[in-house]
Amino acid sequence: MIGREGHLAQLTSALDRAAAGSPTVVFVTGEAGVGKSRLVHDFSERSNTRVFTGCCPPLAEALLPYAPITQILRAIIAEVGADELRRVAGPHADRLAVIAPDLERAAPIPGTGLWQADQLRLQHSLLNVLERLATDPTVLVVEDLHWADASTRAIVDMLVRGLRNCRLLLVCTYRDDELPPEHPLHSLLVELVRVGADTVALTGLDAAGTATLMASILGTDPDPAMARHVFARTGGNPFLVEELVAAGGALPERLRDILLLRVRRLPPTAQRVMRAVAIAGPSAEHAVLEPVVGPSDDLEGGVKTAVDQHLLRTDGDRYTFRHALTAEAVIADTLPAERIRLHRALAASLESRLPAGRASIPNNSILAWAYAEVAYHWLGARDHVRALSATIEAGLAAQRSSALPEARQHFTRALTLWGKAPQAPADAALDLVDLYRHAAETSYLSGDVDEALALVRDGICAAEEQGDRRRGGLLHLLLGRYLSTGASAEQAAIAAVETAVEMVPDVPSLERAQVLAGLARHLQMNTRDREAMPWAQRALVIARSVGARHEECHALATYGVSLARLGELDAGIAHLRQALAIAEQLDSAFHIGGCHAALSDGLLSAGRFTEAAEVAMRGVHSSAQHGTERLFAGPLLGNAVEALFWSGRWETAIEKLPAGPHTDGHQVSGALMWHVAAAVHTAMGKYAEAELFLAACLRVTASGGHTELRGAIDCAMAELCAWRDEPAAAYDWAIRGLDSLGVAGHGLLLARLLAVGARAFADLTTRPGGTERPSAVNLTKTIDRLRDAAALAPGGVASLAVADAELARARGAGAAPVWIRAASLWARLDAPYQLAYARWRQAEALLAARGSRRSAARALQEADAIAKRLGAAPLRHEIGRLASRARLALAEGNGTAPSTVAAEQSEFGLTRREEEVLRQLGGGHTNRQIAEHLFISEKTVSIHVSRVLAKLGVPNRAAAAAAAHRLGLDSASGDRAAT
């Protein structure tokens, strides 16, 4: 460890932190040969703790899924035993067997219906097991991360972000000279270092360190001139220094010649072995090499010579290059014809060892490696027919082992090979149509919607050429699903699924149930619920007749949502409960998450807020267990927070909200929560936070699509503008939302938009001196149409009552009874915030109509008590202003309007009431307007004005207004100060 003492100290410090209970991650970086592996090995030897190591192989362009993780788990099993690992893993053991083949499964693992969900489940299981294992200090080492497959990179990302409450140190090495800016590891490392990972950067030795290293190899001090030459030639790279010294000090000009100095001095048999091992891996099993190298004696003799010369090392029954740089040099030095021959021999040898019969194939990463290796070598042998067949098998094996990125690359490569192969292999596991389907689906689930659309359209063309209407229809179903995720493509998506229904034969079958359920779902997503219900019913009948449980669940959920939207809440909720029960029986992650979201939606519509919050939170926990957080956490958390908000449990709601609109996951899913977060922050007066969430929502929906989500965002924007006293903007946002939604479906959301739109209209209409007074015709027509369209949910009925009351407020007469009705509806729903708002407006209407001051005071006191408990700062401010203007006392301790307020003197020698009159004078208001604002008669106003003029010593109203402005007592200044 010459010159590495400081780096060793860094690793030791990291282990100390991990041993103290703070999981730590360290990336060891440097160029090839600089000593990363040696540093980590020496640290492991000195650490006096458990160390488990896995390496990322360079084979097949990082298409060997989970390679280092599988090696680590095998090392753990070798130390603690499979039974102990299974005991520690508990319920995660069977799932972990995908990447730990030495764990025999007790039972088959059911699929989730979503490949990325399967991968996330696997990651969750691994995280759980590692945390349980690391009760004592434990080190995991992942070597050569620059060669890692995408699934391994995802696991490293998960470990860095997710490890908690264990004593684990994760050390990863990688070559920084092999990471161009576009390398997928590059951006990941930047982010992981940002969130807390450490870095140990190695560079070459200095001149003194190089001389010391040479002396340790030679056993004597080197010739100074020779040491200077070696340092100049190698830059102090320890591996290259060792190679030159071991080769006798020759100094060839090319790096490859430095690496090959000792290889070229080996006997021909040993060189042949070196080339075979290099082409194979650079790690190869003895049994695989035997038919490639020749007689067993030649293989054993060649291996022994290479091991004695410290070029190869043995690892059980496998042979590995001591350093990957040497393997790379040997490959580059091998003649093309010999490379092709070795690839062909290795492919045949590996293929002969694969299990016979696809039905007997286990779902694990080892098999995915095996097929990937076979495909790689047939490609190297330029045998496109066999490479095609093996690549398809590799894709299917990766898919079965939850390695989605690798599966996608295999299927995409297979499509390229299909055009190069003279003829398609008869024994291929997929024909061209199914290959397009698998390639499209893996691209879509990887987030590349454009690529998925191109592939599925090519698949439709291939099905047409074969005259296969059934599979063509199923591809149209996929096309509809992909289109529905894009902007402004909802109608095109429905048209694609309608084509699917036309093409799939109208006979009871799984496929028929799939396309019918798909069409029902797409119609429902576009709020065409009455059209969706018959299709869902037909899908349900066929699914039950053929035993298609997934499709039965799908159709039940769609039917239940449509029933609830059309006002049949109890029936809709009953169907959704049935769907959820089936989803849980199937352990289907996609249906479990979707049914929890739909059921909590229905319960929200029914005004059953406590139950809605419970269902939504169960869904959140379930999605975490099933690995579907990125799809469902947004809508589920949004539903939970909305239910908590409506039921008045604001502190709990705030605890569940994110600090900001993070975009790590599915952005549309996130926006389903962000607009709810904005509504909560608006109600609390945290306008900057609300704007942050809404800005993120608007970015997500900027290019169109997602009609219901855009309507909810418009509603949240309108509410924010209304509370910020921007009624014109609030009205515009409400009208925009109403125009985009229409009347079909969305009853509760439409009613909320009508309520906030009517509020903005009333604010514009009643504002003294205001000129922006839009027509209420659109609002009243929409209210009437919504009442006639369907039976509204209770929350929708209450919101429509608010809209009616706001329009009565705008008319200036008869508003109090309507507000009393709205308040009673919200009280029946146990929705305290909405009740407090209605009580405030009720008191305002009573005072304006010269009604019972006692009734007004009681309503205002109730509103104030609720607003105070909730922390609804803007509402409480408005309640205080109204109490002050009306000289009504609120609850003790509020201090806004005590009974003695009229007698108190302000700092300007005016009573509080006279000061309020002066504020109105400063705003240029007439006596009549002042009387309406302060709920007093015009005669009383005239008396107060005379007293104000006398006390201020000014001759007229204009002079009083000027004085009010100088004193900061004009109405605008007062409002700003209060705000």
N, C-alpha and C positions, 0 to 999 in steps of 0.2 A: 504493500500500500504506500508506495513512494509518492509523496506529494498529495496524498488524499486525506490527511488527518482531519482537516477542516470539514470535508464532506462527510466523513464518518461521524464527526461530532453532530452535524446537522441531522443525520438519520437517527443517531442515538437520542437526540433531543426530541425528535418526533415520536420515537417509541416511548419515551418517558411520558409524553402527553397522553398517548393512547393508553398506556398502562394506568394512568390516573383517571381514566374513564372518559376521555375526550377523543373519539375516533378521529384519526388523522390520515390524510392522503398526501403522498409526496411523489412528484414526477422527477425522475432522474434523466437528464437530457445531455446530449453531446453527440459528436460525429461518430461514425462507425469506427470501432477499434480503440476508442478513447478510454475504455475501461469501465463502462456502466455496469455490465454484468459482473465483472470482477469485484467492483465496489460493493454491489448488493450482496454478492456471495460472501465476501469477507465480513460484511456487517451481519449477515445471517448467522455466520459461524460464531461471532462474538456476542450475539444478542442474548444467548441463553434462554431462548423462548421458542415456541412452535412457529415454524415457517413453512408455508405451502406455496409452491411455485408452479406457474403455467406460462407457456410461451406461445406467441402468435406466429404461426408458420407463414413463410412468404408464398406458399403454393397457391395456385389458381386464383390469383388476384383477390385475396382476402375473402374467398367464398367458402371457407370452412367454418360454419357457425359455432360460436361459443368455444372454440378450441382451447384457449388458456383456462377458461372457467371449468371446463370438463376435466382438464388435467389437475386443476386445484382440488376439485371434488374427489377425484380418484386418489389423490395424495392424502386427503383427509380420511377417506375410507380405509386406506392402507394403514393409517395410524390408529384410528379409533374404532374401525370396524363398521360394516354396513348396518348391523343391528343398532349400534349406538347412534349412527347418523340418522337412521330412520326414527329412533326414539326421540332424538332432539328435534327432528323436523316435524314430528307429529302429523297433523293433517296435511302438511305441505309435502310429505315424502313422495307420494305418487306423482305429483306434478314435477318434483325435482328430478325424478328419474329420466325426464326428457334430456337433461344435460349431465346426469350422473348414471350412466347405464348399469353400473355395478349395483345400483339399488333396484331390486326386483319390485315390480308394481304389485300391490295387493289387489288392485281393481283398475279397469280401464278409466282413463280420464275423459269425461265428456267434453266435447267442444263447446265453445262459447258462441259460435256463430260469427265471431269477429277475430281475424287472425291477430290484429294488433292487440286485442284484449287478451288473447292467449299469451302473447309475449309479455304483456304487463303483469299478468298473473304469475308467470314464471319468474319475472324479476322480483315481484313481491315475495314469492316463496323463498327465493335465494336470500334476499335481504333478511327475512325473518330467521332463517336458519343460521346465517353468519352471525347475526346479533346474539343468538342463543349459544352458539359455539364459543364466542369470544368473551366468556366470563373471566377467563384468564388472558393475559397479554398474548396476542396472536398477530402474526405478520402474514399477509398475502402479497405475493409478488407476481406481477404480470409483465413479462419481458416482451420487448419489441412491439410496443403498442402501435407503431407506425404501420405494421402489417395487419392490424386487427380488422376483423370483419365488423360490419355495421352493428350486428347484434351484441357483440362484445363491447363495442364503444358505448352502446346504450346501457349496458350493465355497469360499466365504469361510471358513467354519468349518474346513474341511479345510486350507486354506492357513495359517491362524493356528496350528493345532495341528501341522501336518505338515512345514512347510518346514524343511529342514536343509541345512547346508553349501553355502550359496549367498549371493549378494550382492544380495538382492532386498528392496526396500521396497514394501510394499503400502499404498496410501492410499485410504481409503473415506470418502465424505462422506454425511451424512444429515441430515435435518431433525429436530431433537429436539422441535419443536412438533407433529409429526405422529406421535408414538409414544406412544399410550395404553398403559397397563400390559398390556392384552391383546394388543397387536401382537406377532406372532411374532418380529420383530426385537429387541424389547425384552429378552426373557430371554436371547437369544443374545448380545447385546452385553454384558450383565452378566457372562456366563460368559467371554466372550473377553477382556474387560478383566481378569478375575480370573486368567486363565492367561498374561497378559503383554502384551496389546495396549495401546498408548498412546492417549490422547485429547487432542485439541486443541479446546477449546471457544471458539467465537466469540460475542461479544455485540455489541450496537450500539455505535457510536462515542459518546464523550462530547460535551458541547456544543462544546468547542474543536475536537475532531476533525471534528464536523459542519460547523463554520464553515470549517475548512481544506479539506474536501472541496468545499464550495460554491465556495470561492475558486478551486480548481483547475479547476472546470468553467466558471465565469464568466470567469476570467482577471483577476478583480479581487476585492477583499474585498467580501463581501455586506453589505447593510444589517444592522446588529446586530439590529434588531427582527425583520426577516425571518428571520435565522438562528435567533433564539430560537423563532419560530413553527414553522419547519421542524423543529427539533430536538424540540419538544414534540409535534408531530403524528406524526413518524416514529420517535421513540425512538432516533434515530441509525442506523436501518437504512440502509446505504449505497445499496441499490437504490432504495428509496423516496425518499431524498434526491435521487438523480439524476433520477428521474422528475419530481419536483416542479420541480426547477430547469429541466429540459429543457422542461417545460410552461409556463414563464413565471412560476412562483412561485405559481400559484393553489393554494388550500388547501381542497379539497372535504372534506366530513366523512367520507364512506365510503371504505374502502380500495379497493374496486373502482373507484370514480370516480377515485382517484389513478392507478390502473393504466391506466385507459382514456382519460385526458386526451389523450394524443397519438394514440391509435388513432382517436378520434372526429374528429380533425382531418384524417384522410387522405381522399383522393378515394374515391367509392363503390366503384370497381373494386378499389382496394387494400384497402379494408375487406372486400370479398367474399373476396379472396385470404386475408386474415388469418383469417377465420372458417373457411374450408376447411382451412387448414393446422392451425388449432387443433383442429377436429373430427377431423382425420386423425391427430393424433399426440401431441404437437405437432411432429412432423417428418414431412414428406411428400415423396415422389418426384415429380419434374416430370411424368413420363409418367402417373402415377396422377391428378394434379390436372387435367390437360388436359381430359378429358371432364367434369370436375366444375365447373370455373370457367367454361368457355366458350371462346371463340376464343383462340388461342395468344397473339395480341397483348395481349389483356386480362390473361392470366396473367403474361406477361413484364413488362408495364408495371406491374401491381400489385405484383409481387415487387420490381421495381427501386425503386419508391417506398418500400415498407416497409423494404427494406435500407438505403436512403439515410437513412431516419429512425431507423436503429439499432433497429428493432423485430424484424426477421428477419435471419438470416445464412444464407449458402449453405455447404453442406458437400457438395462434389461435385455430384451431380445432385439433391440433396435440399435442402429449405428447412426451417429450424428456428427456433423462437422464441429470441430472445436470452435470455429468462428465462421459466421455466415459470409464474411468477406471472402474467405478462401473458396467456399462453395460457389459464390457468384463468379469468381475468377475462373474456376474449373469449367463451369457451364459455358462461359464466353469463349473458352479455349477449345471446346469440343467441336469437331467438324459437324456441319449441318447434317450430313447423311448419317453419322453415328448418333446424333441427337434424335433423329426421326426413328432409327432402329431401337434405341433405348426406350423412347416413349412408347413405341408399339409393344415392346416386350413387357414393360411395366404395366401398361393398360391391360394386356391379356392376363398377366399374373394376378393383378388386383381383381379383375372381373371374375376370375375363377374362384375367388374366395367369398364372393357375395352370396347371400342366402338365396336358395332356389325358391321361386314362387313368391309373387308379390303379396299374397295373403299372409305369409309368415313374417313379413317385415315388421320389426318393432319401430315405434316412433321415438327415435332418439338421435342425438346429434352425431353419434359415431357413424350411423348409417348415412347420414347426410354428408359426412366427410368422405366416406368410402365412394359414394357415387360422384361427388365433386372431383375426387382424385382421378377416378376412371375417366370422367369426361375431359379433365385437363390433359391427361396423357393421350387420349384418342385425338384431341385437338392438336397436340404436339406432333402426333404421328400423321397428321393431315388426313385422317380417315373421317370425313364429315358425316357419313351415315351412322357409324357407331358413336361418334361424338354426339350427334343429335339425340340418339336414344338415351345415352347416359346422362346428358344434360337435362333432359326432361325428367328422368328419375331423380336426379340431384335436386331439381326444383320441387318435386313432390315431397321428397324426403325433408328438405328444408322447411317446406310449408307444414308438414306434420310435426316438426320439432319446434314450431313457433318462431322460426327465423324468417320473418317476412322480407326484409331487404335482400337477403341472399336468394330467396325463392324468386323474387322479382327479377334479379339479374340473370338467374338461370333460364327463366322462361323467355326473357327478352333475347338472350343469346340463342336459345333454341329456335326462335323465329328467324333470326339471321341465318342460322345453319340450315333451316328448312329450304331456303332459296339456293344454298350452295350444294346440298346433297343431290347426287344424281337421281335418287329416288328415295321416298320416305321409307324408313325401316318398317317392316311388317309388324315387328314386335313392339313398336313404340307404345308407351303407356297412354299417350294422348294423340288424337289426330289434330289436324290443323285448326278446326273450329274450336275444339276444347282448349288447345294451346293458346289461341287468342283470348279465350275467356279467362284462363288462369293469368295470363300476362296482364290483361286489362284490370282484373280484380286486385292483383297485387300492386299494380301502379296506383290504382285509386286509393287503396288502403294505405299506401305510402305517402299520399298527399298530392300526387301528380295527376290532377283531374284531366288536364289537357291530353296527356299521354294516354290515360285510360280511355278517353273519348275516341281518340284516333284508333286505338287497338280494338275497341269493341265494334267500331264501324267496319274495320277490316274483317273482323270475325263475322259480322252480318253478311258481308259480301261473300266470304268463303262458304257460309251456310247456304246462301242463295245458289252458288255454283253447284253445290251438292244436292240442291233441292230439298234441304232439310228444314221444313217449316217449324217443326217443334223447337229445335235448338235455335233457329233464327228468332223465334218469338222470345225465348228466354234471354237472348242477347239484347233484344229490344227492351226487355224489362230492366236489364243492367244499364242500358243507355238512358232510360228514364231516370234511374236513380242517380247516375252521374250528372245528368243535366240539371237535376233539381238542386244541386249544390252550387251551381253557377248563378251569376246575376241575371235577372230578367229572363230566365229560361223556363219558367214554371209551365207555361202552356205547351212549349215544345216537349217538356218532360211528360206531360199528360198524354200528348199525341203519341209519343214513343210507346208508352205503356198500353194505350188503346190498341196500337198495332200488335203488341205482344198478345193481347187477348184475342185478337182476330186470328193470329197465326197458330197458337197452341190449340190442338184439337179439343173440341167441347165434349170431353168425356171425363168421368171422374179419374183424376190422377194427381200426383203430387205437383206436377208442373202446372196443371190447370188451377189448382188452389193457389199456387204462388203468384200467378199473373193476376188472378181476380183480387187477391188480397193486396197486391201491389197497386192495382188501379184504384181500389177503395182508399188506400192510404194517400195516394197522390191527390185524389179529389178532396179528401179531408184536409190535407195540408194547404189547399187553396180555398178553404172555407166553403167548398161545395158539398156541405154535409148531407143534404137531402139526396143528392146524386150518389154520394159515397155509400150510404147505408144499404141499398139493395145489393151492390157488388160485395160488400162485406158479408151480408147474409148468405149469398151464394157461395162465397169462398168458405164460409164457416161450415156449410152443409157438406161440401166436397171434402174439406179437410177432415172432418169427422168420419166420413165414409171410407176414406183411404188411410186413416190413422196418421195423418200428417199433423203432429202435435205443434210443431213450430208455427205452421201456417194457421192452425186453429187459434193459437195465442195471438198471432198478428191480427187476424180478422176480429177476434173478440175485442182487442184493445181499440182498434179503429172504430168499430161499431159503438163501443162504450163512449168514446170521446165525442162522436157525432151526436149520440143521444143527449149527453150532458150539454153540449152546445145549443141544442135545439130546445132546451128547457126541461127535458125529462131527466132530472138530476139523479133521483134515486135509482132509476133503471140503469142509467149510464154508469153510475158508481158501482152497481152490482156487477155489471159486465166487466168493468175494469178490475174488480177484485178477483173474478174468475180468471181473467187473463194473467194477473200477477201470480195466482196460485199455480197455474200451468207453467209459467216461466220459471218459478222456483223449483218445481218438480223436474224440469228439464235442465236446470242449472245453466240456463242460457243468459249469458251476461248482457247481451244486447236487449233481449226482451225484459229482463229484470229491471235494468235501468230505465228503459222506456216506459214500462208499466208503472213504476214508482212515480215517474214524472207526470204521466197522464192522470194517475189516480189523485195525486196531490193537487193537480190542476182542477180536477172535478170537485174535490172537497173545498178548494178555495172558492170556486164559483158558488157552491152551496152555502158559503158562509160558515163552514165548519173549520174554523181557523186552527184550533188546537190540534185537531186530528190531522189536518193538512200538514202542519209543521212536523208532526211525529212521522207521518208517512214519508215526507220528503227527506228527513234526516236518516230514516232507515235506508232510504235509497242511496244517500250519500255514503253511508258506511258500507253498503253492499257493493257500490261501484268501486270503492277502494279495495275491497276484497277480490273483486272480479277483474280488476285492472281496466275499468272503463271510465276512470275519472275524467279523462280528457273529453269524452263524449257527453257525459251526463252530470258531472259536478256542477256545471254552470246552471242548467235549468233546475236541477234539484235544489241547490243552495238558494237560487233565486226564489223558488217556491217556498222554501222554508223561511227565508228572511221576510218575504212578503206576508206570509201567514203570521209570523211573529210581530211584524209591524202593525198589521191590521188589528191583531188581538191586544196590542198595547205592551208587548214585552220587548221594548226597544233595546234595553241593555243587552239582552240575549241576542237580538238581531245584529247589533253592532259587533259583538264578539265573533260572529260567523262571517262577517264581511272581510274581504281582502283589503289590504292597505291601499291598493290602487289597481287599475285594470291591467294586471299582468297578462302577457300573451304567450305563455309557454305552451299552452294547449290549443284546443280547437277554438278559434276566435268567435265563431257564431255562438258556440256553447257558452263562452265567457260573457258575451253581450247579453245573453238571457238572464244573467245575474247582475251585470253592471247597471242596467237601467233601473233595477230594483234598488241597488245601492244608491243610485243617484236620488231616487225618491226619498229614501230614508234620510240622506244627508240634507236634502232640501227642507224636509219637515223640521230638522234640527237647526236649520239656519247655517249649515256648513256649505255655503254656496260654491266655494272654490273646489271642494272635493266633489260636489255634484257635477260641476262643469267638467272635471277631469274624467269621470266615468262616462259622461254623455259624449264627450269628444271621441273617446275610444269607440263607443257604440256607433257613432256616425261614420267613423272610418270604416268599420266592418261592413256597414250597409250602404256605403257611398255609391256603389255601382248598381244598386237595385236588388230585386229579389227579397225574400224573407219578409213577406207582407205583414204578418202579425207582429214580428219583432219590430219592424219599422214603426208600426202604429203605437206600440208600447213606448218606443223611444220618443216619438212625437208627443205622447201624453206626458212623459216625464219632463221633456223640454218645456211644454206649456205650463206645467205646475211650477217649475223653477222660475220662469219669467213672471208668472202671476205673483209669486211671493216676493220677487225682487221689484215689484211695482212697475212692471213693464207690460201693461195689459195689451197693447197693440201686438207685441211679439207673441205673447201668450195666445191671443186669438188666432194669429196666423198659424202657429204650430198646431193648435187644436183643429182648425179647418183642414190643414194639410193631412193630419191623421185621419179625419173623417172621410175625406175625399179618397184616400188610398184604400181604406178598408171596405167602403160600401156598407151595405146593411146585412148581407148574408154572413152568419157566423159572428164570432167576436163580440157577442152581446155585452158582456161585462166590460170589455175594453172600450167599446163604442159608448157605453153609458158614462164611463169615466171621462172620455174625451168630451162628451156633451156637457158634463158638469163643469169641467175646467174652461171649456169654450164659453159657456154661459156666464161663468164668473168673470172672465175677461171682458165679455160684452157688457155686463153690468158695470164693471169698473170704468170702462170707457164712457158709458152713457151717463153715469152719475157724477163723473168728475167735473167739478165746477170749471167753466170756461173751456172745457175740452171740445175739440173739433173732430176728433177721430171717432165717428159713431157709425159702425157698420150696421147693416141690416140683420135683423134676427130671423129673417125668413128661412134661411138654410137650417138654422138650429132647430126651429120649431118644426119644420117639415121632417127633419131627421128624427127628432124625438117621437113624432107621431108614427113615422114609418117603423121605428124600432119597437114601439109598443105593439104595432100590428103584426110584425114579422114573426115573432115567436114568444113563448112564455119565457120571460127573463128570469135569471137566477136572482136570489134575494139581494146580493150585492149590486146587481144591475138595477133592480127596482129602486133601491135606496139612492143610487147615483142619479137615476132619472128624476127622483124627487128633488134632489139638490139642484139639478138643471132647471126644473120648473120654478124652484124658489129663487134661483138667481135671476131668471127672466122676470119674475114678479118684482124683485128688487130693482131691476132696470126700469120697470114701468112706474115704480114709486108708489104702489098702492097694493094692499092686500097680501103682503109677503109673509107676515108673521104666522098665519095658520099653515102656510105651505112649509115654512121652516120647522114648525112644530111637528108636522107629519114626517119630514125628513129626519129630524132628530129621533123620533120614536122608532123609525125603521133601523137606524144605526144602533140605537140602544138594544133593540131586539136581537141584532147580530153580535152584540158585545164588541163593537168596534169603537174604542174610546176616542181616538184621534178624530175620526169623522164625526162622532157625536159632539165633541168639543167645538169643532168648526161650526156645526149646525146650531149649537146653543149660542155661540157668539153672534151669528147672523140673526138668530131668533131675537136675542136681546136688542140688537141694533134696529130690527124691524119694529119691535114693540115701542121703542123709544121714538122712532121716527113717526109712528102713527099716534103718538101721545097715549099709548096704552098703559097698562099697569106697570108702574116703576118697580113695584115689589116683584112682579113676575120677571121683569127684565133683570133685576138684580140677582134673583135666584139663578136664572139661566147663565148670567155672566160669571157668577161665583163658581157654578159647576164647571163651566168651560175652563176657568182659570185654574181650578184645582187639578183637572185632568192634564192641562198643558204643562203645569208645573211638574207633575209626577212623571210625565213622559220626557220632558226636556224639549218640548216643542217651542223653541225660542221665538220664531217669527209670529206664531199664533198668539203666544202670550203677550208679545209686544202690542199686537193689535187689540187684544182684550184690554190691556192697560190703558191704551189710548182712548178706547171707547168709554171705559169707566171714568177716566179723567174728564172727558168732555161732558159726560152725563152726571158727574158728581155722585157716582155710585161707589159704595164701599165694597171692596173685594175681601177675601178671607184675611184674617188677622196675620200680620207679618208681611203682606205683599207690599204695602206702602204706596200703592199706586194712586188710590183715591180715598183717603180717610174721610170720615164724616165732617171733620173740621176744616176741610181743604178750602172752603170758600172764605174762611176768616183769616187764613194765613197770608202773610205779606211776602211778596217776592222781593228779590234784592233791588228791584227798580221802584219800590214803593207801591206797587200794584198788588191787588189780590190775585190769587191764582186764576180766578175766572176772568178778571180784567186782562191778565196777561194772555189768556187764551183768545180773548176778543182781539187784542192787539196783534197776535199772530195772524188772525184772519184778515184784519185790516191790511197787514203787510202783504198778504196774498192778493189784495185788490178785490176782496169779496164784498158783496152787498149785504145789507142787514138781513135780507131774507135768506141768503146763502149761509150767513153766520148762524142764523136761528136754526136752520135745518141741520147744520153740522153739530151744534152744541145742544140740540134738542130743547130749545127754549123759544119763547115767543119773540116776535120782532120788536114789540114794545120794550121787553126786557133788554134786548140787544141795544136799542136806542139809548136806554139809561146807562148801560155799561160804556157805550161809546162816548157819551158826554163826560162821564167820570174820567175815562182814559185821557181825553183831550185836556181836561182840567189838570190832572196830575202831571202830565208831561209838559204842560204849558205850551201847547201848539194850537194853531187857529183852526185847523180843519183835518179831514180824513187823510188827504194827501200828505200833509206834514206828519201825521201820525204814522202812516205807512213808511215814510222815509226814516223816521225815528226807529221804527221796528226793524228796518233793514240794518241801520247802524248798530243796533243793539243785538243783532243776530236773532231777532224774535219774529222775523217774517215766517210764514207758514212753511216755505220750502226749507229754510234753515232749521226750523224746529223738527221737521220730519227727518231731515238728514241726521241731526243730532240724536234723535230718538233711535233711529236705525243703527 
